[in-house]
Amino acid sequence: MTDFYELRIKAGLTSRHDTAILCGVTPRTIRNWEKHKAPKAAISLILLSTGYIDWAGPPWHGWRFHHGHLITPEHDTITAGDIRAIPYLKQSIRLLQNR
């Protein structure tokens, strides 16, 4: 088996049939991808559908979205509010540095 098999299982796609429906191909095609090499687009689609954003490039490997939260590779949770607070935190640091 290839990394594609492991990826689809990790993504919760336990059957070739479900994976085929997601990718718009036949279960036989999924079997071929598992034996050989899957197209990058299929891999990206599975990553995207499960919230992983590895497709965005190496700096994002291991990051994912889950229930509206950004999860770091270390399993820390970041909310949209946390991200919105960053400019205010930076401003507070500048004010403290200027004291």
Backbone as a ProteinNet text record, in pm:
[ID]
protein_1_A
[PRIMARY]
MTDFYELRIKAGLTSRHDTAILCGVTPRTIRNWEKHKAPKAAISLILLSTGYIDWAGPPWHGWRFHHGHLITPEHDTITAGDIRAIPYLKQSIRLLQNR
[TERTIARY]
83.7	0	87.9	28	102.9	56.5	115.4	75.2	-70	-120.9	-259.2	-355.4	-326.5	-410.6	-410.6	-292.5	-281.7	-351.3	-339	-403	-554.6	-611.4	-757.5	-811.3	-737.6	-779.7	-773.1	-664.8	-648.5	-758.1	-802.1	-907.1	-1045.7	-1054	-1183.2	-1255.8	-1188.3	-1247.1	-1209.3	-1286	-1250.4	-1284.8	-1364.7	-1396.9	-1349.1	-1313	-1274.5	-1394.1	-1512.2	-1634.2	-1652.9	-1643.5	-1660	-1551.3	-1429.6	-1319.6	-1343.1	-1392.9	-1421	-1527.5	-1631.1	-1736.9	-1678.5	-1596	-1534.8	-1448.7	-1372.3	-1278	-1340.4	-1462.1	-1527.7	-1469.2	-1424.2	-1367.3	-1430.7	-1382	-1434.4	-1351.7	-1409.3	-1330.9	-1207.2	-1215.9	-1099.4	-985.1	-1019.4	-916.9	-850.9	-930.9	-875.3	-778.5	-815.7	-728.2	-596.4	-604.4	-482.1	-395.9	-459.2	-383.9	-315	-380.2	-319.5	-198.7	-203.9	-94.2	21.5	-11.7	90.7	104	61.4	73.3	-54.5	-105.5	-227.2	-190.4	-280.1	-255.9	-252	-170.3	-158.2	-293.4	-376.3	-507.3	-595.4	-588.2	-667.6	-619.6	-489.9	-433.5	-475.4	-465.4	-505.1	-653	-735.9	-879.5	-909.9	-843.9	-866.7	-816.4	-700.2	-648.9	-743.7	-789.4	-879.3	-1012.4	-1065.9	-1196.4	-1191.9	-1073.5	-1060	-1004.6	-984.6	-938.9	-789.1	-712.3	-567.1	-531.6	-434	-395.3	-251.5	-204.5	-69.4	-47.1	-153.8	-144.4	-96.1	-101.6	-60.8	90.6	163	308.4	372.2	502.8	573.4	550.7	540.1	518.1	386.8	294.4	162.7	145.8	250.4	238.6	203.4	100.3	55.7	-52.8	-75.9	-182.9	-315	-426.1	-556.4	-665.9	-780.3	-899.8	-990.3	-1049	-1141.7	-1246.8	-1370.9	-1483	-1456.6	-1406.7	-1386	-1262.6	-1177.5	-1054.4	-934.9	-826.5	-701.6	-623.3	-583.9	-511	-365.7	-273.8	-131.4	-80.6	36.6	93.5	116.3	127.7	146.6	14.1	-96.2	-233.1	-285.2	-226.7	-281.7	-395.4	-493.6	-609.2	-600	-621.8	-621.8	-758.5	-822.3	-953.7	-939.6	-1046.5	-1046.3	-1023.2	-1078.2	-1057.9	-912.1	-842.2	-698.7	-622.9	-657.1	-589.1	-623.7	-749.7	-790.3	-722.2	-684.1	-622.3	-474.8	-413	-269.2	-230.4	-301.4	-260.6	-266.3	-363.9	-374.5	-262.7	-224.7	-112.5	17.2	36.6	156.1	158.9	43.1	34.5	66.6	16.5	43.1	191.9	255.6	399.6	478.9	440.8	509.9	493.7	374.5	350.9	436.3	444.3	526	674	718.4	858.3	896.9	800.9	827.4	820.1	786.3	777.2	912.1
-119.3	0	125.4	235.8	361.3	458.9	575.9	682.1	721.7	705.3	742.9	658.5	530.3	442.6	491.6	515.4	561.7	695.3	784.1	915.5	902.7	820.5	809.7	744.1	647.8	585.3	687.2	762.3	866	972.3	997.3	1096.6	1043.1	915.2	857.5	798.9	791.8	733.5	585.5	504.8	364.8	275.9	325.4	242.8	310.4	227.8	280.3	347.8	294.5	350.8	496.8	523.1	660.8	753	701.7	780.6	811.9	712.9	731.9	838.4	837.6	938.7	1077.4	1092.4	1221.7	1270.5	1179	1217.3	1217.2	1167.3	1165	1062.3	950	842.7	710.3	600.4	469	407.9	312.4	242.4	173.8	131.2	69.2	169.8	294.1	398.5	419.5	419.8	435.1	320.9	199.7	84.3	102.8	152.6	178.6	284.9	389.8	495.2	440.4	345.4	285.3	198.3	135	47.9	126.7	237.8	313.4	453	551.6	688.5	765.1	833.2	912.9	1051.5	1111.2	1249	1345.2	1445.6	1545.3	1610	1628.6	1689.9	1603.8	1471.8	1382.4	1387.8	1391.7	1402.4	1533.9	1642.3	1774	1776.2	1713.1	1709	1637.5	1526.3	1453.8	1535.2	1595.5	1680	1795.6	1860.5	1974.5	1933	1819.7	1776.3	1735.8	1703.6	1665.3	1778	1894.4	2009.2	2030.6	1936	1954.1	2054.7	2138.7	2242	2222.9	2098.2	2066.3	2111.7	2114.9	2153.5	2297	2376.7	2516.8	2533.2	2425.6	2432.8	2385.6	2364.6	2310.3	2383.2	2516.3	2579.3	2537.7	2483.3	2447.6	2297.6	2219	2074.7	2044.5	1963.9	1925.6	2014.6	2130.2	2219.1	2171.3	2196.4	2159.1	2243.7	2244.1	2307.5	2200.5	2227.2	2132.2	2210.1	2198.8	2267.7	2417	2480.1	2624.2	2670.8	2579.5	2614.4	2570.2	2643.9	2607	2525	2404.6	2315.6	2308.8	2335.2	2333.1	2189.2	2167.1	2032	1979.8	2072.2	2033.1	2013.3	2022.2	2002.1	2117.3	2235.7	2354.4	2407.4	2468.9	2521.8	2673.1	2726.8	2871.2	2908.6	3004	3048.1	3172	3205.9	3328.8	3449.1	3445.8	3554.8	3570.7	3458.8	3464.2	3536.5	3504.1	3566.5	3714.8	3748	3889.5	3970.5	3905.4	3975.5	4007.7	3947	3965.3	4112.4	4191.8	4333.1	4408	4376.4	4443.4	4400.2	4273.1	4225.7	4293.6	4307.5	4374.8	4520.7	4585.7	4724.7	4736	4644.7	4645.1	4625.8	4538.6	4514.9	4640.4	4707.1	4832.2	4937.9	4950	5048.8	5018.1	4890.6	4852.4	4874.3	4853.9	4873.1	5020.1	5107.8	5252.6	5317.5	5243.1	5300.5	5321.8
0	0	0	-42.3	-51.6	55.3	52.9	144.5	123	-0.2	-27.7	54.8	66.3	148.5	293.3	346.4	485.1	504.6	406.4	414.7	418.3	330.6	327.5	454.8	509.3	634.7	748.2	753.9	856.9	845.7	722.4	697.9	731.2	768.7	802.2	682.4	569.7	449.2	447.4	519.6	539	420.5	328.1	211.4	83.3	-11.2	-142.8	-209	-183.5	-243.1	-199.4	-68.8	-18.8	-72.8	-80.6	-133.9	-281.3	-354.3	-496.9	-518.1	-434.7	-445.6	-421.7	-318	-287.8	-403.8	-464.4	-570.6	-709.5	-721.8	-852.4	-948.4	-892	-973.2	-931.1	-985.9	-949.7	-836	-763.3	-661	-718.6	-844.3	-908.7	-922.7	-954.6	-963.8	-828	-723.1	-587.4	-559.4	-595	-574.2	-650.3	-772.6	-850.7	-784.3	-732.3	-663.2	-539	-471.9	-353.2	-390.3	-504.8	-547.7	-607.8	-671.7	-744.3	-683.4	-756.4	-707.1	-738.7	-639.2	-656.7	-708.9	-787.9	-833.5	-714.8	-728.6	-621.4	-591	-693.4	-672.7	-581.9	-597	-512.4	-367.8	-350.8	-215.9	-152.2	-227	-175.6	-140.4	-223.3	-196.8	-66	-41.4	83.9	202.1	189.4	297.4	325.1	220.6	235.4	296.6	253.2	303.2	450.3	499.8	640.1	726.3	666.1	742.6	742.3	690.5	686.3	577.8	606.7	510.3	463.9	465.1	417.8	274.1	196.4	55.4	39.6	145.7	137.7	140.6	162.4	159.2	288.8	287.5	403.2	535.9	539	669.5	736.6	659.5	713	734.9	714.6	735	880.1	897.9	1031.6	1088.7	1027.7	1072.9	1014.5	1083	1029.5	1092.7	1027.5	1081.8	1137.8	1254.2	1314.7	1393	1349.3	1414	1432.5	1329	1331.3	1406.5	1446.5	1516.5	1433.2	1444.5	1381.5	1483.6	1445.1	1535	1487.5	1578.9	1545	1540.7	1483.4	1484.6	1627	1723.5	1863.9	1936	1860.4	1909.8	1995.8	1980.6	2044.7	1958.1	2020.8	1949.6	1942.1	1823.8	1802.7	1746.6	1809.2	1762.4	1675.7	1606.6	1526.8	1617.7	1738.4	1834.6	1873.4	1886.1	1917.5	1806.4	1683.2	1569.4	1560.8	1585.4	1582.8	1692.4	1801.4	1914.5	1890.9	1792.1	1769.2	1751.1	1669.4	1656.3	1789.5	1874.5	2004	2097.7	2089.3	2170.1	2127	1997.1	1946.3	1991.6	1987.4	2030.7	2179.6	2259.3	2403.4	2431.3	2356.2	2373.6	2339.4	2229.6	2191.8	2300.4	2355.9	2462.8	2584.8	2621.4	2737.4	2711.5	2589.7	2555.7	2558.7	2530.7	2525.9	2664.1	2766	2902	2960.8
[MASK]
+++++++++++++++++++++++++++++++++++++++++++++++++++++++++++++++++++++++++++++++++++++++++++++++++++

